């Protein structure tokens, strides 16, 4: 009997890229471009390049996590999206290559962004972003296994992504931009918190020390609520320091209300799958609301 790993089709690669996480890549670019528009310094070509960087990093980190968790055996019995390595759908080597192809795309788009904007020191930020994407679950001491995943998500998919998008277009970062970054980063963290709450039991069994395993079930649910409140507060601060039209960003509450009801109601396992989607949608529509409100204002 052959033990060769089958070659996965396009649909498997798309599923392995975890499309439902892509709002976390699109949202910071929308929000950052919104504050650039309000400042009158938007540059659409640079915004598009920033989007390519963000999307490539998001897909790259998803493949990298799939590879690293798969070879460690922590993805053998998981609820949620297809794990290419853990399910045996693709070989570890193929998934690792896919991750590094995505990182290469992000690096090239980032280099173009640096050349066009003239801010060469951003090369260091790009290198740090790629390193953070890989060492989340990769390397000998992955920080995602030590409860630091949410911190890095907040920094790189919140502060760095939003402020960086604004900075390459306008050459400055102001209070509304930082507030928007906090709001987007909080919801990006909330997605990860919901994900780790879903996997809490399995992660404990394999010794994966996420923030959820450290806080416990109740603490993690409270943490999700706190992140939602921070996201709402961020939108209010954006509005107070720019234009009250930015309150259109509060549309994020529409999908978050049922998500909060599910989380605080004690759902677990597959019952939390809708929360991941609802939180991702909330981040996306909130960022789009900010962009629309800041453009109107």
Order of alpha helices (4+ residues) and beta strands (2+ residues): alpha-alpha-alpha-alpha-alpha-alpha-alpha-alpha-alpha-alpha-alpha-alpha
